[in-house]
């Protein structure tokens, strides 16, 4: 389960993208998370997924 707080979520997601997953779709599929909801939550604190760097920046 992913954290609800957007800043903690950002930290967890970026760490997992860096250490475990090849891209956001892979992370979401593995964790049964909704990609659109994740993107919207992090966009709310002005972070957007960058596939080139495989992280939210």
Jmol script that loads the backbone (N, CA, C; Angstrom):
load data "model"
ATOM      1  N   UNK A   1       0.843  -1.175   0.000  1.00  0.00           N
ATOM      2  CA  UNK A   1       0.000   0.000   0.000  1.00  0.00           C
ATOM      3  C   UNK A   1       0.894   1.246   0.000  1.00  0.00           C
ATOM      4  N   UNK A   2       0.503   2.208  -0.792  1.00  0.00           N
ATOM      5  CA  UNK A   2       1.272   3.446  -0.906  1.00  0.00           C
ATOM      6  C   UNK A   2       0.769   4.487   0.091  1.00  0.00           C
ATOM      7  N   UNK A   3       1.668   5.343   0.571  1.00  0.00           N
ATOM      8  CA  UNK A   3       1.269   6.389   1.520  1.00  0.00           C
ATOM      9  C   UNK A   3       0.289   7.381   0.898  1.00  0.00           C
ATOM     10  N   UNK A   4      -0.517   8.016   1.723  1.00  0.00           N
ATOM     11  CA  UNK A   4      -1.493   9.009   1.264  1.00  0.00           C
ATOM     12  C   UNK A   4      -0.875  10.403   1.161  1.00  0.00           C
ATOM     13  N   UNK A   5       0.050  10.736   2.057  1.00  0.00           N
ATOM     14  CA  UNK A   5       0.692  12.047   2.040  1.00  0.00           C
ATOM     15  C   UNK A   5       1.494  12.190   0.743  1.00  0.00           C
ATOM     16  N   UNK A   6       1.248  13.241  -0.045  1.00  0.00           N
ATOM     17  CA  UNK A   6       1.891  13.346  -1.358  1.00  0.00           C
ATOM     18  C   UNK A   6       3.420  13.437  -1.305  1.00  0.00           C
ATOM     19  N   UNK A   7       3.978  14.039  -0.270  1.00  0.00           N
ATOM     20  CA  UNK A   7       5.442  14.159  -0.204  1.00  0.00           C
ATOM     21  C   UNK A   7       6.099  12.844   0.207  1.00  0.00           C
ATOM     22  N   UNK A   8       5.457  12.116   1.088  1.00  0.00           N
ATOM     23  CA  UNK A   8       5.963  10.788   1.439  1.00  0.00           C
ATOM     24  C   UNK A   8       5.776   9.852   0.248  1.00  0.00           C
ATOM     25  N   UNK A   9       4.634   9.980  -0.425  1.00  0.00           N
ATOM     26  CA  UNK A   9       4.376   9.200  -1.631  1.00  0.00           C
ATOM     27  C   UNK A   9       5.461   9.451  -2.674  1.00  0.00           C
ATOM     28  N   UNK A  10       5.804  10.697  -2.881  1.00  0.00           N
ATOM     29  CA  UNK A  10       6.861  11.061  -3.833  1.00  0.00           C
ATOM     30  C   UNK A  10       8.167  10.355  -3.498  1.00  0.00           C
ATOM     31  N   UNK A  11       8.551  10.396  -2.251  1.00  0.00           N
ATOM     32  CA  UNK A  11       9.799   9.768  -1.819  1.00  0.00           C
ATOM     33  C   UNK A  11       9.774   8.257  -2.044  1.00  0.00           C
ATOM     34  N   UNK A  12       8.678   7.633  -1.650  1.00  0.00           N
ATOM     35  CA  UNK A  12       8.552   6.174  -1.796  1.00  0.00           C
ATOM     36  C   UNK A  12       8.549   5.772  -3.264  1.00  0.00           C
ATOM     37  N   UNK A  13       7.755   6.460  -4.065  1.00  0.00           N
ATOM     38  CA  UNK A  13       7.637   6.113  -5.482  1.00  0.00           C
ATOM     39  C   UNK A  13       8.972   6.318  -6.198  1.00  0.00           C
ATOM     40  N   UNK A  14       9.635   7.439  -5.975  1.00  0.00           N
ATOM     41  CA  UNK A  14      10.915   7.669  -6.645  1.00  0.00           C
ATOM     42  C   UNK A  14      11.971   6.657  -6.212  1.00  0.00           C
ATOM     43  N   UNK A  15      11.983   6.293  -4.947  1.00  0.00           N
ATOM     44  CA  UNK A  15      12.942   5.282  -4.482  1.00  0.00           C
ATOM     45  C   UNK A  15      12.668   3.936  -5.145  1.00  0.00           C
ATOM     46  N   UNK A  16      11.403   3.569  -5.219  1.00  0.00           N
ATOM     47  CA  UNK A  16      11.060   2.282  -5.850  1.00  0.00           C
ATOM     48  C   UNK A  16      11.328   2.310  -7.350  1.00  0.00           C
ATOM     49  N   UNK A  17      11.057   3.432  -7.999  1.00  0.00           N
ATOM     50  CA  UNK A  17      11.371   3.537  -9.426  1.00  0.00           C
ATOM     51  C   UNK A  17      12.872   3.405  -9.651  1.00  0.00           C
ATOM     52  N   UNK A  18      13.637   3.998  -8.784  1.00  0.00           N
ATOM     53  CA  UNK A  18      15.089   3.937  -8.910  1.00  0.00           C
ATOM     54  C   UNK A  18      15.618   2.527  -8.653  1.00  0.00           C
ATOM     55  N   UNK A  19      15.081   1.867  -7.625  1.00  0.00           N
ATOM     56  CA  UNK A  19      15.661   0.608  -7.156  1.00  0.00           C
ATOM     57  C   UNK A  19      15.008  -0.663  -7.690  1.00  0.00           C
ATOM     58  N   UNK A  20      13.728  -0.587  -8.088  1.00  0.00           N
ATOM     59  CA  UNK A  20      13.016  -1.833  -8.372  1.00  0.00           C
ATOM     60  C   UNK A  20      12.306  -1.915  -9.713  1.00  0.00           C
ATOM     61  N   UNK A  21      11.889  -0.792 -10.269  1.00  0.00           N
ATOM     62  CA  UNK A  21      10.992  -0.842 -11.426  1.00  0.00           C
ATOM     63  C   UNK A  21      11.566  -0.127 -12.638  1.00  0.00           C
ATOM     64  N   UNK A  22      11.265  -0.659 -13.812  1.00  0.00           N
ATOM     65  CA  UNK A  22      11.789  -0.087 -15.057  1.00  0.00           C
ATOM     66  C   UNK A  22      11.031   1.154 -15.501  1.00  0.00           C
ATOM     67  N   UNK A  23       9.759   1.263 -15.085  1.00  0.00           N
ATOM     68  CA  UNK A  23       8.974   2.451 -15.432  1.00  0.00           C
ATOM     69  C   UNK A  23       7.754   2.534 -14.527  1.00  0.00           C
ATOM     70  N   UNK A  24       7.011   3.607 -14.682  1.00  0.00           N
ATOM     71  CA  UNK A  24       5.845   3.849 -13.833  1.00  0.00           C
ATOM     72  C   UNK A  24       4.772   2.790 -14.030  1.00  0.00           C
ATOM     73  N   UNK A  25       4.545   2.367 -15.243  1.00  0.00           N
ATOM     74  CA  UNK A  25       3.533   1.336 -15.509  1.00  0.00           C
ATOM     75  C   UNK A  25       3.878   0.034 -14.787  1.00  0.00           C
ATOM     76  N   UNK A  26       5.148  -0.327 -14.769  1.00  0.00           N
ATOM     77  CA  UNK A  26       5.612  -1.530 -14.082  1.00  0.00           C
ATOM     78  C   UNK A  26       5.361  -1.414 -12.578  1.00  0.00           C
ATOM     79  N   UNK A  27       5.679  -0.262 -12.005  1.00  0.00           N
ATOM     80  CA  UNK A  27       5.444  -0.032 -10.579  1.00  0.00           C
ATOM     81  C   UNK A  27       3.956  -0.146 -10.257  1.00  0.00           C
ATOM     82  N   UNK A  28       3.122   0.522 -11.031  1.00  0.00           N
ATOM     83  CA  UNK A  28       1.684   0.518 -10.781  1.00  0.00           C
ATOM     84  C   UNK A  28       1.088  -0.884 -10.922  1.00  0.00           C
ATOM     85  N   UNK A  29       1.515  -1.615 -11.921  1.00  0.00           N
ATOM     86  CA  UNK A  29       1.019  -2.978 -12.110  1.00  0.00           C
ATOM     87  C   UNK A  29       1.420  -3.874 -10.939  1.00  0.00           C
ATOM     88  N   UNK A  30       2.647  -3.741 -10.498  1.00  0.00           N
ATOM     89  CA  UNK A  30       3.150  -4.563  -9.408  1.00  0.00           C
ATOM     90  C   UNK A  30       2.455  -4.251  -8.085  1.00  0.00           C
ATOM     91  N   UNK A  31       2.165  -2.969  -7.849  1.00  0.00           N
ATOM     92  CA  UNK A  31       1.570  -2.555  -6.578  1.00  0.00           C
ATOM     93  C   UNK A  31       0.047  -2.432  -6.654  1.00  0.00           C
ATOM     94  N   UNK A  32      -0.526  -2.775  -7.796  1.00  0.00           N
ATOM     95  CA  UNK A  32      -1.967  -2.649  -8.027  1.00  0.00           C
ATOM     96  C   UNK A  32      -2.439  -1.227  -7.701  1.00  0.00           C
ATOM     97  N   UNK A  33      -1.676  -0.250  -8.207  1.00  0.00           N
ATOM     98  CA  UNK A  33      -1.992   1.165  -7.995  1.00  0.00           C
ATOM     99  C   UNK A  33      -2.521   1.756  -9.299  1.00  0.00           C
ATOM    100  N   UNK A  34      -3.411   2.707  -9.183  1.00  0.00           N
ATOM    101  CA  UNK A  34      -3.963   3.379 -10.358  1.00  0.00           C
ATOM    102  C   UNK A  34      -2.990   4.472 -10.812  1.00  0.00           C
ATOM    103  N   UNK A  35      -2.461   4.332 -12.014  1.00  0.00           N
ATOM    104  CA  UNK A  35      -1.453   5.263 -12.519  1.00  0.00           C
ATOM    105  C   UNK A  35      -1.987   6.695 -12.620  1.00  0.00           C
ATOM    106  N   UNK A  36      -3.207   6.856 -13.087  1.00  0.00           N
ATOM    107  CA  UNK A  36      -3.777   8.205 -13.218  1.00  0.00           C
ATOM    108  C   UNK A  36      -3.921   8.887 -11.858  1.00  0.00           C
ATOM    109  N   UNK A  37      -4.372   8.151 -10.867  1.00  0.00           N
ATOM    110  CA  UNK A  37      -4.514   8.713  -9.525  1.00  0.00           C
ATOM    111  C   UNK A  37      -3.161   9.105  -8.962  1.00  0.00           C
ATOM    112  N   UNK A  38      -2.175   8.260  -9.165  1.00  0.00           N
ATOM    113  CA  UNK A  38      -0.813   8.551  -8.693  1.00  0.00           C
ATOM    114  C   UNK A  38      -0.276   9.813  -9.364  1.00  0.00           C
ATOM    115  N   UNK A  39      -0.441   9.899 -10.666  1.00  0.00           N
ATOM    116  CA  UNK A  39       0.019  11.089 -11.397  1.00  0.00           C
ATOM    117  C   UNK A  39      -0.699  12.350 -10.907  1.00  0.00           C
ATOM    118  N   UNK A  40      -2.017  12.256 -10.708  1.00  0.00           N
ATOM    119  CA  UNK A  40      -2.798  13.415 -10.260  1.00  0.00           C
ATOM    120  C   UNK A  40      -2.397  13.854  -8.858  1.00  0.00           C
ATOM    121  N   UNK A  41      -2.172  12.895  -7.984  1.00  0.00           N
ATOM    122  CA  UNK A  41      -1.773  13.219  -6.608  1.00  0.00           C
ATOM    123  C   UNK A  41      -0.447  13.967  -6.599  1.00  0.00           C
ATOM    124  N   UNK A  42       0.504  13.482  -7.366  1.00  0.00           N
ATOM    125  CA  UNK A  42       1.818  14.124  -7.376  1.00  0.00           C
ATOM    126  C   UNK A  42       1.814  15.412  -8.195  1.00  0.00           C
ATOM    127  N   UNK A  43       0.951  15.503  -9.180  1.00  0.00           N
ATOM    128  CA  UNK A  43       0.810  16.765  -9.918  1.00  0.00           C
ATOM    129  C   UNK A  43       0.261  17.847  -8.992  1.00  0.00           C
ATOM    130  N   UNK A  44      -0.513  17.441  -8.009  1.00  0.00           N
ATOM    131  CA  UNK A  44      -1.057  18.376  -7.043  1.00  0.00           C
ATOM    132  C   UNK A  44      -0.003  19.075  -6.208  1.00  0.00           C
ATOM    133  N   UNK A  45       1.191  18.483  -6.121  1.00  0.00           N
ATOM    134  CA  UNK A  45       2.313  19.120  -5.421  1.00  0.00           C
ATOM    135  C   UNK A  45       3.419  19.462  -6.427  1.00  0.00           C
ATOM    136  N   UNK A  46       3.009  19.601  -7.690  1.00  0.00           N
ATOM    137  CA  UNK A  46       3.859  20.067  -8.789  1.00  0.00           C
ATOM    138  C   UNK A  46       5.009  19.123  -9.157  1.00  0.00           C
ATOM    139  N   UNK A  47       4.744  17.818  -9.127  1.00  0.00           N
ATOM    140  CA  UNK A  47       5.705  16.822  -9.594  1.00  0.00           C
ATOM    141  C   UNK A  47       5.062  16.030 -10.722  1.00  0.00           C
ATOM    142  N   UNK A  48       5.839  15.782 -11.758  1.00  0.00           N
ATOM    143  CA  UNK A  48       5.335  15.086 -12.940  1.00  0.00           C
ATOM    144  C   UNK A  48       6.332  14.005 -13.333  1.00  0.00           C
ATOM    145  N   UNK A  49       5.804  12.895 -13.829  1.00  0.00           N
ATOM    146  CA  UNK A  49       6.658  11.768 -14.202  1.00  0.00           C
ATOM    147  C   UNK A  49       7.475  12.087 -15.447  1.00  0.00           C
ATOM    148  N   UNK A  50       8.776  11.823 -15.343  1.00  0.00           N
ATOM    149  CA  UNK A  50       9.695  11.994 -16.472  1.00  0.00           C
ATOM    150  C   UNK A  50      10.200  10.609 -16.858  1.00  0.00           C
ATOM    151  N   UNK A  51       9.722  10.061 -17.986  1.00  0.00           N
ATOM    152  CA  UNK A  51      10.128   8.703 -18.370  1.00  0.00           C
ATOM    153  C   UNK A  51      11.605   8.587 -18.713  1.00  0.00           C
ATOM    154  N   UNK A  52      12.230   9.675 -19.134  1.00  0.00           N
ATOM    155  CA  UNK A  52      13.657   9.640 -19.468  1.00  0.00           C
ATOM    156  C   UNK A  52      14.485   9.343 -18.202  1.00  0.00           C
ATOM    157  N   UNK A  53      14.093   9.975 -17.103  1.00  0.00           N
ATOM    158  CA  UNK A  53      14.812   9.776 -15.839  1.00  0.00           C
ATOM    159  C   UNK A  53      14.141   8.746 -14.940  1.00  0.00           C
ATOM    160  N   UNK A  54      12.965   8.266 -15.343  1.00  0.00           N
ATOM    161  CA  UNK A  54      12.190   7.294 -14.577  1.00  0.00           C
ATOM    162  C   UNK A  54      11.984   7.773 -13.136  1.00  0.00           C
ATOM    163  N   UNK A  55      11.530   9.011 -13.016  1.00  0.00           N
ATOM    164  CA  UNK A  55      11.232   9.562 -11.691  1.00  0.00           C
ATOM    165  C   UNK A  55      10.272  10.739 -11.824  1.00  0.00           C
ATOM    166  N   UNK A  56       9.686  11.116 -10.711  1.00  0.00           N
ATOM    167  CA  UNK A  56       8.859  12.309 -10.669  1.00  0.00           C
ATOM    168  C   UNK A  56       9.768  13.480 -10.324  1.00  0.00           C
ATOM    169  N   UNK A  57       9.686  14.517 -11.171  1.00  0.00           N
ATOM    170  CA  UNK A  57      10.521  15.696 -10.944  1.00  0.00           C
ATOM    171  C   UNK A  57       9.673  16.954 -11.009  1.00  0.00           C
TER     172      UNK A  57
END
end "model"
wireframe off; spacefill off
backbone 0.3
color backbone group
